[in-house]
Amino acid sequence: MNADEAAELLGHCSGFDNRQPSIVAAKSWASALYDIPLDNDTKAAVAAYYTTPPQNPNERLWILPHHVRTLRSKIRSARLENFQYEPRPDETTAEYLARYRGQVQAIASGRFPAPTGRLQLEGGPHPNTQAGLEARGWQGGRAVPDEDVTIPQPRLADTVRRPGPLGVECPACSAELGRPCKGPVATAKHPLGKPLAKPHTARIRVAAGEAAPDPARQAAEEDRIREASRRALQRLAEEQAIPDAEIVEAESPSE
């Protein structure tokens, strides 16, 4: 786009925002849009900009060169949504690139109509593939119901998983999936227990694939630890219990 074309574009913009084009503005727009031609897509980009209302109703719309560039690119890209290259047999790489670019330019510019539908795959599976599936118990050509009303739907909690200990229910405090473990002390803010920053050890083990601890076995292990602690404290107390020394007064020498 040269200065004369930029001046014509600014005149087109003035019909929307009542600007006063000048020679300096035309030269500036030409330098910013040096690789953009003045075509119908460029003018359509201006119309698209002023068709969209601003986010702030009190704000005045004022188009700039980068708006023209962005909106023009969107207009041309929309024509290529369903485009698929049509190759030729035995074409070289250079021929492929030249034809591909030519087809893209022709459709993007609007000289050729844009594809209106997407290509669909036709035909069934390869005979070898179908034979292999049928050998594994798959039945081909069967009717599929429109609605899966007879298929029981799994619960969301059974289908959604997250990594780490929060992906399983805590066997210690019964915290649900995705919820942090709870402490034993309830408060007014946390009536079910204060959330813990670190999950319980039992929950970490279950998430790692280890078997859940047996409650009876865990209780027996706790009793064993408490009994061992009691014996250790008793032995420590016995070692520290030193009998009071008997004080024997020395007899004074006979006078």
C-alpha positions as CSV (number, residue, x, y, z in Angstrom):
1,M,0.0,0.0,0.0
2,N,1.4,3.4,-1.0
3,A,0.5,6.8,0.3
4,D,-2.2,7.4,-2.3
5,E,-3.9,4.1,-1.4
6,A,-3.5,4.8,2.3
7,A,-5.2,8.2,1.7
8,E,-8.1,6.5,0.0
9,L,-8.3,4.0,2.9
10,L,-8.3,6.9,5.4
11,G,-11.1,8.5,3.4
12,H,-13.0,5.3,3.8
13,C,-12.4,5.3,7.5
14,S,-13.6,8.9,7.8
15,G,-17.1,7.8,6.8
16,F,-17.2,5.9,10.1
17,D,-15.3,8.1,12.6
18,N,-15.4,11.6,10.9
19,R,-11.6,11.9,11.0
20,Q,-9.7,14.5,9.0
21,P,-7.2,12.7,6.7
22,S,-3.9,14.4,6.0
23,I,-0.8,13.7,3.9
24,V,1.2,12.9,7.0
25,A,-1.4,10.4,8.2
26,A,-1.5,8.8,4.7
27,K,2.3,8.4,4.7
28,S,2.3,6.9,8.2
29,W,-0.5,4.4,7.4
30,A,1.4,3.4,4.2
31,S,4.5,2.7,6.2
32,A,2.6,0.6,8.7
33,L,0.6,-1.3,6.0
34,Y,3.4,-1.5,3.4
35,D,2.6,-5.2,2.7
36,I,-1.2,-4.9,2.7
37,P,-2.9,-4.1,-0.6
38,L,-5.9,-1.8,-0.8
39,D,-8.5,-4.4,-1.8
40,N,-12.0,-5.3,-0.8
41,D,-10.8,-7.3,2.2
42,T,-9.0,-4.3,3.6
43,K,-12.1,-2.2,3.3
44,A,-14.1,-5.0,4.8
45,A,-11.8,-5.1,7.8
46,V,-12.6,-1.4,8.4
47,A,-16.3,-2.2,8.2
48,A,-15.9,-5.2,10.6
49,Y,-14.1,-3.0,13.1
50,Y,-16.9,-0.4,13.2
51,T,-19.6,-3.1,13.2
52,T,-18.4,-4.5,16.6
53,P,-19.5,-2.2,19.5
54,P,-16.8,-1.2,22.0
55,Q,-16.7,-2.8,25.5
56,N,-17.2,0.6,27.0
57,P,-20.3,2.3,25.5
58,N,-18.9,5.7,26.2
59,E,-15.6,4.9,24.4
60,R,-15.1,6.2,20.8
61,L,-14.1,3.7,18.2
62,W,-10.9,4.8,16.4
63,I,-9.4,2.3,14.0
64,L,-5.6,1.9,13.7
65,P,-3.4,0.1,11.2
66,H,-2.9,-2.9,13.4
67,H,-6.7,-3.3,13.5
68,V,-6.8,-3.4,9.7
69,R,-4.1,-6.0,9.5
70,T,-5.6,-8.3,12.1
71,L,-9.2,-8.2,10.9
72,R,-8.2,-8.6,7.2
73,S,-6.2,-11.7,8.2
74,K,-9.3,-13.1,10.0
75,I,-11.5,-12.5,7.0
76,R,-9.1,-14.3,4.7
77,S,-8.5,-17.2,7.1
78,A,-12.2,-17.8,7.5
79,R,-12.3,-18.8,3.8
80,L,-9.7,-21.4,4.3
81,E,-11.5,-23.2,7.2
82,N,-12.5,-26.2,5.0
83,F,-9.6,-26.0,2.6
84,Q,-7.7,-29.1,1.6
85,Y,-4.9,-29.2,-0.9
86,E,-5.7,-31.1,-4.1
87,P,-2.4,-32.8,-5.1
88,R,-1.4,-34.2,-8.5
89,P,0.4,-37.5,-9.0
90,D,4.1,-37.5,-9.4
91,E,4.5,-33.8,-8.5
92,T,7.8,-32.6,-7.1
93,T,8.4,-30.7,-3.9
94,A,8.7,-27.4,-5.8
95,E,5.6,-28.1,-7.8
96,Y,3.7,-29.0,-4.6
97,L,4.8,-25.7,-2.8
98,A,3.9,-23.6,-5.8
99,R,0.4,-25.2,-6.3
100,Y,-0.3,-25.2,-2.6
101,R,0.5,-21.5,-2.2
102,G,-1.5,-20.7,-5.4
103,Q,-4.6,-22.5,-4.1
104,V,-4.3,-20.8,-0.7
105,Q,-4.0,-17.4,-2.3
106,A,-6.9,-18.0,-4.7
107,I,-9.3,-19.1,-2.0
108,A,-8.2,-16.7,0.7
109,S,-8.6,-13.7,-1.7
110,G,-12.1,-14.8,-2.7
111,R,-11.2,-15.4,-6.4
112,F,-12.3,-19.0,-6.0
113,P,-15.2,-20.0,-3.8
114,A,-14.3,-21.4,-0.4
115,P,-15.0,-25.1,0.3
116,T,-18.4,-25.4,2.0
117,G,-18.1,-28.9,3.5
118,R,-15.5,-31.1,5.1
119,L,-14.3,-34.3,3.4
120,Q,-15.6,-37.4,5.1
121,L,-14.1,-40.9,5.1
122,E,-15.9,-43.4,3.1
123,G,-16.0,-47.2,3.1
124,G,-15.6,-49.8,5.8
125,P,-12.5,-51.2,7.5
126,H,-9.9,-53.2,5.6
127,P,-10.9,-56.9,5.4
128,N,-7.9,-58.0,7.3
129,T,-8.7,-55.6,10.1
130,Q,-12.3,-56.7,10.3
131,A,-11.3,-60.4,10.3
132,G,-8.8,-59.7,13.1
133,L,-11.5,-58.0,15.2
134,E,-14.0,-60.7,14.6
135,A,-11.4,-63.3,15.7
136,R,-11.3,-61.4,19.0
137,G,-15.0,-61.5,19.5
138,W,-16.0,-58.2,17.8
139,Q,-19.2,-58.4,15.8
140,G,-19.3,-56.2,12.7
141,G,-22.4,-54.7,11.2
142,R,-24.4,-54.7,14.4
143,A,-27.0,-51.9,15.1
144,V,-26.0,-49.3,17.6
145,P,-28.8,-47.7,19.7
146,D,-29.3,-44.0,19.4
147,E,-29.4,-43.5,23.2
148,D,-27.3,-45.3,25.8
149,V,-30.2,-45.5,28.3
150,T,-29.6,-49.1,29.0
151,I,-25.9,-48.7,29.8
152,P,-25.3,-47.8,33.5
153,Q,-23.4,-44.6,33.8
154,P,-20.6,-44.6,36.3
155,R,-20.4,-42.1,39.0
156,L,-18.2,-39.0,38.4
157,A,-16.1,-40.0,41.4
158,D,-15.4,-43.4,39.7
159,T,-14.3,-41.9,36.4
160,V,-12.3,-38.8,37.5
161,R,-9.0,-39.5,39.1
162,R,-6.2,-37.2,40.2
163,P,-2.6,-38.2,41.0
164,G,-1.3,-38.3,44.5
165,P,-2.8,-39.1,47.8
166,L,-5.9,-36.9,47.2
167,G,-6.9,-39.3,44.4
168,V,-8.1,-41.9,47.0
169,E,-10.3,-41.8,50.1
170,C,-8.4,-41.5,53.3
171,P,-8.7,-44.6,55.5
172,A,-7.7,-42.7,58.6
173,C,-10.1,-39.7,58.5
174,S,-12.5,-40.8,55.7
175,A,-11.7,-37.7,53.7
176,E,-13.4,-37.8,50.3
177,L,-11.6,-37.8,46.9
178,G,-10.0,-34.5,46.2
179,R,-10.5,-33.3,49.8
180,P,-7.6,-32.8,52.2
181,C,-7.2,-34.9,55.3
182,K,-8.9,-33.6,58.5
183,G,-7.5,-33.2,62.0
184,P,-9.1,-34.8,65.0
185,V,-9.9,-31.4,66.7
186,A,-13.1,-29.6,65.5
187,T,-13.4,-25.8,65.6
188,A,-16.2,-23.4,65.0
189,K,-14.7,-22.6,61.5
190,H,-14.0,-26.3,60.8
191,P,-16.7,-28.4,62.5
192,L,-15.4,-31.6,60.8
193,G,-11.8,-31.0,61.7
194,K,-9.2,-28.6,60.5
195,P,-7.7,-29.5,57.0
196,L,-4.2,-30.8,57.2
197,A,-1.4,-29.6,54.9
198,K,0.0,-33.1,54.6
199,P,-2.2,-36.2,54.0
200,H,-2.2,-39.1,56.5
201,T,0.5,-41.7,56.1
202,A,-2.2,-44.4,55.5
203,R,-3.6,-42.4,52.6
204,I,-0.2,-41.9,51.1
205,R,0.4,-45.7,51.3
206,V,-2.9,-46.5,49.7
207,A,-2.3,-44.0,46.8
208,A,1.1,-45.7,46.3
209,G,-0.6,-49.1,45.7
210,E,-0.1,-50.6,49.2
211,A,-2.8,-52.5,50.9
212,A,-5.0,-50.5,53.3
213,P,-4.1,-51.1,57.0
214,D,-6.2,-53.5,59.0
215,P,-8.0,-51.6,61.8
216,A,-7.5,-54.5,64.3
217,R,-3.9,-55.0,63.3
218,Q,-3.3,-51.3,63.6
219,A,-4.9,-51.1,67.0
220,A,-2.7,-54.0,68.2
221,E,0.4,-52.3,66.9
222,E,-0.6,-49.1,68.7
223,D,-1.1,-51.1,72.0
224,R,2.4,-52.7,71.5
225,I,4.0,-49.3,71.0
226,R,2.3,-47.9,74.1
227,E,3.3,-50.9,76.2
228,A,6.9,-50.6,75.0
229,S,6.9,-46.9,75.9
230,R,5.5,-47.6,79.3
231,R,8.2,-50.2,80.0
232,A,10.9,-47.8,78.8
233,L,9.6,-45.0,81.1
234,Q,9.5,-47.4,84.0
235,R,13.0,-48.6,83.4
236,L,14.2,-45.0,83.1
237,A,12.5,-44.1,86.4
238,E,14.1,-47.0,88.2
239,E,17.6,-46.0,86.9
240,Q,17.1,-42.5,88.2
241,A,15.8,-43.6,91.6
242,I,19.0,-43.3,93.8
243,P,18.4,-44.2,97.5
244,D,19.2,-41.5,100.0
245,A,22.6,-41.9,101.5
246,E,22.7,-42.6,105.2
247,I,24.4,-39.9,107.0
248,V,26.6,-41.3,109.8
249,E,27.9,-38.8,112.3
250,A,31.5,-39.3,113.3
251,E,32.0,-39.9,117.0
252,S,33.9,-37.1,118.6
253,P,37.2,-38.2,120.4
254,S,36.8,-38.8,124.0
255,E,37.9,-36.1,126.2
